[in-house]
Amino acid sequence: MAQTMTVPGIVSSKARWFAVGAGVLIAIAGSAGLGMLFAIYPLILIVGVVLQPRFPRAGRGLMCAGALLISFWTFDIAVMMVLEKGSDPASVWVGIVVSVLLVVLLDVAIVREEIRLRRAARRPSA
């Protein structure tokens, strides 16, 4: 039976792929609604994911910074859209809810990985 080796300080590939997928979807949705400059925030997250295996600290820092920026703008914009577009069709509401849920899931995944990595760093090596 083959064992998978986890390298200390490296975010799991499953979490990295989820972050890339979420970042791409958020970049597309945000750019469609707010213009191409919105894609800068998810791009920070994606660059962090790409750099993370080679530069663990810098990559994790960029991942967390990108997720923080995405969270701030998504929740801020979602609240403003809900206040502004009270009687819009259901498709607008579905888009808002899906965007917010995707960002929440992304934040949960990154926080779980950070907790796992910090616990692993505190364990004494055998």
N, C-alpha and C positions, 0 to 999 in steps of 0.2 A: 504494500500500500504506500503510495507516494504522499509525503507530507509537503504542505506548502510552507515555504519559509517566508516570514514577514521581516522585512528590513526595518530596523528601528528608525523612527522619524519619517517614514514614508506613509502617506495616506493610501488606503486600500484602493485597488484599481476599480472596484465597484463604485466607490464614492467618487473617484475622479471622473469616471464615465458619466455618472449621474450629473455631476457638476457641469461637465461639458455640454451634455444634452439640455439641461435646464438653462445654461447660459446662452446657448444658441437660440432656444425658443423664446427666452426673455428678450434677447437682442432683436429678434425678428418682430415680435409683438410690440415692443417698445418703439422700435424704429418706425413701424407702420403707423403708430398713433402719435408719436412725438417728434419724429424726424431722426435723421441718421446719427446725430450727436448722442442720442441715448445709448447707442451701441457701445460707447466707450466703457460704460460701467460693466456690462457683462464681459467685455473684452479683457478687462483687468482680471476677472475671475478665471477666464479661459487661459490667459497667459500664465497665471499662477499654477493652474492644473498642469500645464505643459512643462513648466520649470520644476515642479515639485519633486519628481524623482531624482533629478540631478542636483538641485539646490534646495534641500528640504526646508530650511528656515525661510528663505526668500519666497519660495513657492507657497508655503503655508501662509505667510504674511500677505502675499498678493491674493490668495484665495479668500482669506478672511476679510481683507479690505474690499475686494470686489463684492463679496456676499453682503457686507455691511452697506455698501453704496446701493446695491440693487434693492435690499430690503427697505432702506430709507425711502428711496424714490418710488418704489412700487406701492408701499403702504401710504405714503403721502399722496401720490397721484390717485390711488384707489379711493381714498377718503374724499378727495376733491371731486372725483367723477361721480361718486354716489350722491354727494350733496348737489352737484350741478345737473346730473342727468336722472332726476327722480322718476320720470315717466317714459324713459326710453324702452325700446323693445327688449325682449328677453335675451337676445344675443349679446347685447352690451353687458347685461348682468352676468351672463355665463362667462364672458371674457374676463370680467373683473374678478369673479370668484376663482376661476381657473388660474389666473395669474397670481393671485394672492396665495392660493394653496400650493402652487409650485414653488413660490419663494419660501413659504413656511417649511415645506419638505426639504428644500435645499439647505436652509438654515439648520434644521434638525440634523441632517446628515453631516454637515461640517462640524457642528458642536459635538456630536457623538464621536467623530474621528479625533477631534482635539482631545476629548476626555480619554479616549483609548490610548492615544500617543503619550499623553502626560502620565497616565498610570503606568504605562510600559517603561517610561524613562525613570520613574521612581523605584521600580523593582530592582533589587540587587541582582546583579548577574551571577550566575552559578558557576 
